[in-house]
Amino acid sequence: MNVAVILAGGSGTRMGNDIPKQFMKVAGKLVIEHTIDVFENNPLIDEICIVSKADYVNETERVVVHNQYKKVKKILHGGKERYHSSLAAINAYLDDDTNLLFHDAVRPLVSQRIINDCIEALKKYNAIDVAVKSTDTIVSVDSNNCIDFIPNRNNLRNGQTPQCFKRGIIRKAYELALADPDFITTDDCGTVRKYLPDEPLYVVEGENSNMKLTYVEDLFLLDKLFQLRAQIGEQKSLTSLAQDGLKKKVIVVFGGSYGIGGEIVNIARQYQAHIYSFSRSQNNVDVASAENIRTALRSVYEQEGHIDVVINTAGILVKESLTSLSQDCIRNSIDVNLLGVINVAREAFLYLKDTKGSLLFYTSSSYTRGRMMYSIYSATKAAIVNFVQAIAEEWHDFGIRINCLNPERTKTPMRIQNFGNEPEDSLLPVKDAAVASINAVFSSATGEVIDVRRK
C-alpha cells in the first residue's frame, strides 16, 4: 500500500504570521488543499494521512469534508518537532511493507512525475529522497566566518520532499535514534543515514518548482508558478468518470456547431448524453449577448430541471496587424473572445452552484506571450486565463469547478481559414481536443490551465 503522509504541523512564524503556512491562500485555494489534491489525484496513492498541529485538526477536518477527499483516511496530531509528526504516521500503520511517502504540506507544486518515480524506486530501494542539483557553489565556513572548505558542486543536491520509505526501515531507524541520548532532530532521510548507514538512500530527481513555502516572498513566487503551470490533458480516450458522466449529466456547449465544440457534441451524443448546442450559425445564439446566453440556459433548465456542465468553445481569430484592424473588428474580437466568456460564466453560475457543476473555457499558447499579427487574440486569451483563475477562487466554496483548456495548434476551420494548408502531423486532431475537454469537465481539477498536446 502506498500512503502519502502530508506533514502539516508547521507554523507561520518565519513569515511573521499567526496562521500556519499551510492554511494561507495561493492560486485560489489553501496551500494544503493544493497539496492534498496532488496525492488525491494520483492513481498510485492508496491512502492519505495528514499530520496536523493539534490546534488545527478541526480546521484540517473541515478542509477534508468540504473537498470530499476520498483518500484521506487519517488525520493525526503532530508534535513539537518534525520527527514527532513522522513518528505519529509511522505508529499509525502496522504493516512494515507499507510505503510511506512523507511530504511537506507547504510544497503544493510537487508533480505527479516525482510521486510516480518515488513509488517506482520503492520497488528496488527501501529509502528514497528527492533532490535537485545544486546550481550555486556551496561553501563551508569556520567560526570566524571564513571559508574553510568548498565541496565539489557536482556531487551536491538540494533536498526536497517527498521522502519515502518502507515502513519497517523508517520505524527501525527511529527506534535506534530514540534510544540515542545524543539524538539531534534531523529529517527522515538523515535519521536513516545516521542509524542505518548500510541502507542505500536512492535519490529521485526533483524539480525546481517543487519549492517550499517559507517566507512571505515565496507566496508571490508560488502564485506565479501556479499561473504558469499547466496540467497535461488526457486525450487518448475518455476516462471512466467521463463516460459515466456523459450518460447522467446535462451539458450545454456554446460554439457547438463545428470545430472542437462540434466534436464534443458528437462524442457526447454517442454516449447518450443530455447535450444542448448553441451557436450563431446554428440557432442565432451569440455569446457576446448576455441575453442570448440567459435565454439559452433557461430553455435547457426548463426541459431538464438542472444543468451540470457548461462549455464555451466560441471564439474568433483575425490574423492582421493592429493598425490594419478596423475598430469594429477589434470590438467584435473582444466581445466574442472575452466578453463572451464573462457572459457565459455569469449566466451559468445560477445553475452550476446548485449542481456543483463544471465550467470550461479555452485559451491558446499565445496567452504566455503575445504574438505578432494577432495581438487582440493573444490579449483576450491571456485575459481568459486570469479570469478563470480568479473565478475559480471566487466560486471555490460553491463547489463549481472552472478550468481552461490550452490545445496545441488544432485542425479547426478557424485554423484553416487563417493559416491555410499545414502538415497533418503538425496539428492536433479535433477529436483529441474534444476528448481532453470532456475528461477535463469530469475531473476534480479547478482553476487549472490544461495543456493538450499531440500524442
Sequence and secondary structure as in RCSB ss.txt:
>XXXX:A:sequence
MNVAVILAGGSGTRMGNDIPKQFMKVAGKLVIEHTIDVFENNPLIDEICIVSKADYVNETERVVVHNQYKKVKKI
LHGGKERYHSSLAAINAYLDDDTNLLFHDAVRPLVSQRIINDCIEALKKYNAIDVAVKSTDTIVSVDSNNCIDFI
PNRNNLRNGQTPQCFKRGIIRKAYELALADPDFITTDDCGTVRKYLPDEPLYVVEGENSNMKLTYVEDLFLLDKL
FQLRAQIGEQKSLTSLAQDGLKKKVIVVFGGSYGIGGEIVNIARQYQAHIYSFSRSQNNVDVASAENIRTALRSV
YEQEGHIDVVINTAGILVKESLTSLSQDCIRNSIDVNLLGVINVAREAFLYLKDTKGSLLFYTSSSYTRGRMMYS
IYSATKAAIVNFVQAIAEEWHDFGIRINCLNPERTKTPMRIQNFGNEPEDSLLPVKDAAVASINAVFSSATGEVI
DVRRK
>XXXX:A:secstr
 EEEEEEE   SGGGT SS GGGSEETTEEHHHHHHHHHHT TT  EEEEEE GGGHHHHHHHHHHHT SSEEEE
EE  SSHHHHHHHHHHH   TT EEEEEETT TT  HHHHHHHHHHTTT SEEEEEEE  S   EE TTS EEE 
  GGG EEEEEEEEEEHHHHHHHHHHHHT TT     HHHHHHHH TTS  EEEE  TT     SHHHHHHHHHH
HHH EEE   SS  HHHHHHHHH EEEEET SSHHHHHHHHHHHHTT EEEEE HHHH   TT HHHHHHHHHHH
HHHHS   EEEE       S GGGS HHHHHHHHIIIIIHHHHHHHHHHHHHHHHT EEEEE  GGGSS  TT H
HHHHHHHHHHHHHHHHHHHTGGGT EEEEEEE SB  HHHHHHH    GGGSB HHHHHHHHHHHHTSS  S EE
EE   
